[in-house]
C-alpha cells in the first residue's frame, strides 16, 4: 500500500498528538490495509477478516508530502487466526514495524452480532 501523507493524515488532525507528521493511527490503518490486501481473493465467499490485535512500533516521523509504503507478509495461520509481519517505510527508511493479527469470520454471522 502506498500513501502520500496529507494534512488529514497527521497526528494533529487525528487527535493523537500536536505535531504535523504522519499520525500513528494512520500508520496502523495503512498496515491493516496492507494485511487485507495480502489475502484479497483468498478467502471463501461469505468470509472476511477482522482486526484482532495490532502491535506496532512507530519509529520515525514522516512529514506531510512524503510517500509511505506499507507491506504485510502472512507469517502464520492458526485456525482462523492470521498473523502478519508488517512494516512501513519512507524514502529515509523504516518508519514502523510490527505484527497484525486478523481473524477470518463468516460475514453474515459476524454482522448479526451487531443487532
N, C-alpha and C positions, 0 to 999 in steps of 0.2 A: 504494500500500500504506500502511496505517496501523498504527501500533504505539503502545500506551501503555506507556511504559518501566516495567518491574518490576525488583525486585532481581536476578532471573535474567539481565537484560539488561546489567548493569553491568560495567565493566571489572574490578572486583574478582572478581565471580562467574565471568567468562570467562577469568580468568588473564592479562589483558592490561594490568594496572595495579593500583593500590591505591586507586582512587577509586570512589565510588559514584555514577557517572554513566554514561550510555549508552556502552557499550564499542565501540570501532572494529570488532571482529569482527561485532558485531550490526548495525552500520550497513552493513557490506559485505553481510551476508546479506539485509538488508532491500532494498537497491538491486538485488541479484541477483534477488530475488523479484519486484521490480517489472519487471525486464527480462523475466523468464519470462512474467509476466502480459501484457506488452505484445505478445507473439507467440502467446498462447494461441489454439488453434484455427486457426492459420495455417500449421502445418507438416503435411507429408504424414503419412498413417498410417504407423506404424512408425518415425517420426523423432522426435527430441527435440533439445534444445540442451544443451550442456555448457559450463561456465565455462572460459575460457582465460586471460583477463587482467583484472585489476582495477587501475585507477589512481584513487585516491580521496584527496582532501584532507578530513580531519576538522577542521572549523574552530571549532566552538563546543561546549561541554559541554551536555548535556541531562539534567536531574535526573529521578530516579525520580518517576513520576506524570504526567510531561509526555507529550503526544502528538507523535509524529513522523510526517510524511507523506513517503513516498519516491515519486519519479517516474522513469520511464525513457522516453526517446524514441529510437526506432530511427533512427539518423543515416546509417548506411552499410551496404550489403550488398556484400561482395566474395566471390563464390563462395559457400562455406558459412559464411564469417565474417560475423557480425552485430555491429556496433558501436553501442552505446547511449551517449547522454549521460544521466547520472544525477544526481539531487540528492535531498537530504533536508532538510526544514525543520521547525522547530517554531514555536511562537507568536511567538518573538523574531526569526525569520528563518532564513537559510540555515545549516544545520548541517554539511553535507558536499556535495561536488560532485566529479564526475569522469567517467570512462569505464569501461564494462564491455564486454568482447568475449566473445561466445559463439560456439560452432561447432555447426552442425547436423550430427547424426550419425544413422546407422541404429542404432536402439536395440539390436537383436539382435547385430549385428556388434560394436558397442561393448562390450556386456556379455560377449561371448565373449573379449574381450581380457583379462578378469579371471581367466580359467581357466588 
